[in-house]
Amino acid sequence: MEFKKLQIDSLIPAEYNPRKKLKPGDSEFEKIKNSINEFGYVDPVIVNKDLTVIGGHQRILVLKTLGVTEIDCVVIDVDKTKEKALNIALNKISGEWNKELLADLIKDLQSLDYDTSFTGFDPPEIDALFNELHPKGVKEDGFDEPPPETPITKKGEIWILGRHRLICGDSTKIETYTALMDGKKANLIVTDPPYNVAYEGNAGKIQNDNMEDKKFYEFLLEAYKCMYENLADGGSIYVF
């Protein structure tokens, strides 16, 4: 086995290669392209001594569209039977994910505002991973004590409820989010802001629900700007 720099047009695609041929616009094609643009050409193509491609057909297609004419290759010397077997093995053999560690890695990248699409995982795949590890459903927290007659929480205080954080603060102020999020980003924001219709229910009136239109617009804008700045890439906002 040796490394050689070869002209990309001199490489011979294996006619028997069982992988589907990709084209620009295909999801897998774009993932490979994004990966090469972000990280560079870090996974060399594998060829036999006669320059038949054993592993890397898709990367070659992408590299050609990027204008690359010469690449480093791993050159091996095997007979055609082993060549074909290796082609299948390279496409089939892969390790299993430790899903908990994978989810933690993705969350770390999201908290750093990194575009996780470069990892090859689409937002729906990430959502499915998180949903599998944290199934939806309400769990009782066990906080059944009646609230005190006189509130004891003050503005700026943060309550730690298991793995949750609850702040008493102004949602239009960025410092509220800075204190609450502690350097992390949210994957999901669910909010039910005032509708500015002066609604009054059994519990009384809603604060900031009867403003002039311009003032109400600015009120919502400041809140949503703060939310957006604290939302991870690929995150969602649900407004009711």
HELIX and SHEET records of a PDB file:
HELIX    1   1 ILE A    8  SER A   10  5                                   3    
HELIX    2   2 SER A   27  PHE A   39  1                                  13    
HELIX    3   3 HIS A   57  THR A   65  1                                   9    
HELIX    4   4 LYS A   80  LYS A   92  1                                  13    
HELIX    5   5 LYS A   99  SER A  111  1                                  13    
HELIX    6   6 THR A  116  THR A  119  5                                   4    
HELIX    7   7 PRO A  123  LEU A  133  1                                  11    
HELIX    8   8 ILE A  174  MET A  181  1                                   8    
HELIX    9   9 ASP A  213  GLU A  229  1                                  17    
SHEET    1   A 4 GLU A   2  GLN A   7  0                                        
SHEET    2   A 4 GLU A  70  ILE A  76 -1                                        
SHEET    3   A 4 VAL A  45  ASN A  48  1                                        
SHEET    4   A 4 VAL A  53  GLY A  55 -1                                        
SHEET    1   B 2 ILE A 158  LEU A 161  0                                        
SHEET    2   B 2 HIS A 164  ILE A 167 -1                                        
SHEET    1   C 2 ALA A 186  THR A 191  0                                        
SHEET    2   C 2 LEU A 231  VAL A 239  1                                        
SHEET    1   D 2 GLU A 200  GLY A 201  0                                        
SHEET    2   D 2 GLY A 204  LYS A 205 -1                                        
END                                                                             
